[in-house]
Amino acid sequence: MARRAISTITGGPARSVLGIHVFHCPDVVGIVAKLSECIASRGGNIRSVDVFVPENKQEFYSRRWGFVFVFCEFVFDPTYWPRDVVDNDFIKLSKLFSAEKSIVRVPDLDPKYKIVILASKQEHCLVDLLYKWQEGRLPVDISCVISNHQRAPNTHVIRFLERHGIPYHYLPTSAGNKREAEILELAEDTDFLVLARYMQILSGRFLESYGKDIINIHHGLLPSFKGGSPSKQAFDAGVKLIGATSHFVSQELDAGPIIEQMVIFLCSIIKDFLLCMPEF
């Protein structure tokens, strides 16, 4: 897959907010130029643009051949470019290029998504999400945290949640009771769920009843190394890369559409780290 990357452009309006525009359309000449012209005409400034172009039909066999996928981050002053006008301008741009999909988000101005985070004993994914939320890098409202692992009142996670007024629900699970009815009740008004190393498989009935997106953070590179101990699987397979994957949850284990991946090159330091991991 070809990736055309436009370098980050520093600077922007003095009172600026971040905007994100994602769209896909037929691959024609002038897409980035028109995008830049649209943003610059309103006093905004592009921070980065990523353009993904399939080089052959096999690379994006599940998508439209001949289409380009564009991800743009930009900054602008909402005083001079009101939020509703942003939408209208990008709608016009999308029509110009016959875009099949166009999404615009302005995290500081748009309503925040409500989520519930589910976690088990290991806390690194949960802690990372909580700190990113605290720093404003995760623009969501966290309704609560649900875990099948009990945590003492003086632990750093519980203290963090109490300090920020986020409820913590301990729902112990067993082979015969996954506590799915209680989870559904707690997640009733959410926009999506996040599984942060939640070591339970949700049933097809749960997925159907919830009816909205569920995002899982898997500590391995999918579609390889599914299920438990993916780092050990990768080490035993002799691969040169390890990493993590966020993906949408489906009824098949670790098989939903991939959202994002992080890759780490396997070296002697990583090997030593892997050998010390609890899953070994």
VENZI-V348265 format. One record per backbone hydrogen bond with DSSP energy under -0.5 kcal/mol. NH is the residue of the N-H (numbers start at 1). CO is the residue of the C=O. Records with the same first field share a line. If there is no record, write none. Layout:
NH: CO + CO
//
This chain:
2: 53
4: 51
5: 3
6: 49
7: 5
9: 47
10: 8
16: 13 + 14
17: 76
19: 74
20: 105
21: 72
22: 103
23: 70
24: 101
25: 68
26: 97
27: 66
28: 26
31: 28
34: 30
35: 31
36: 32
37: 33
38: 34
39: 35
40: 36
41: 37
42: 38 + 39
43: 40
44: 39
45: 75
47: 73
48: 73
49: 6
50: 71
51: 4
52: 69
53: 2 + 51
54: 67
59: 56
60: 56
61: 58
63: 60
67: 64
68: 25
69: 52
70: 23 + 68
71: 50
72: 21
73: 48
74: 19
75: 45
76: 17
78: 76
80: 77
81: 77
86: 82
87: 83
88: 84
89: 85
90: 86
91: 87
92: 88
93: 89
94: 90
95: 91
96: 92
97: 93
98: 95
99: 94
100: 24
101: 24
103: 22
105: 20
109: 106
110: 106
113: 139
115: 113 + 141
116: 192
117: 144
118: 194
119: 146
120: 196 + 197
127: 123
128: 124
129: 125
130: 126
131: 127
132: 128
133: 129
134: 130
135: 131
136: 133
137: 132
138: 132
140: 138
141: 113
142: 140
143: 115 + 141
144: 115
145: 167
146: 117
147: 169
148: 119
155: 152
159: 155
160: 156
161: 157
162: 158
163: 159
164: 160
165: 162
166: 161
167: 143 + 165
169: 145
170: 168
171: 147 + 169
172: 170
174: 177
177: 174
183: 179
184: 180
185: 181
186: 182
187: 183
188: 185
190: 187
191: 114
192: 114
193: 213
194: 116
195: 215
196: 118 + 194
197: 195 + 217
199: 197
200: 198
202: 200
207: 203
208: 204
209: 205
210: 206
211: 207
213: 191
215: 193
216: 247
217: 195
218: 216 + 245
220: 218
222: 220
224: 221
233: 229
234: 230
235: 231
236: 232
237: 233
238: 234 + 235
239: 234
242: 264
244: 262
245: 218
246: 260
247: 216
248: 257
249: 214
250: 252
255: 252
259: 246
260: 246
262: 244
264: 242
266: 240
271: 267
272: 268
273: 269
274: 270
275: 271
276: 272 + 273
277: 274
280: 277
//
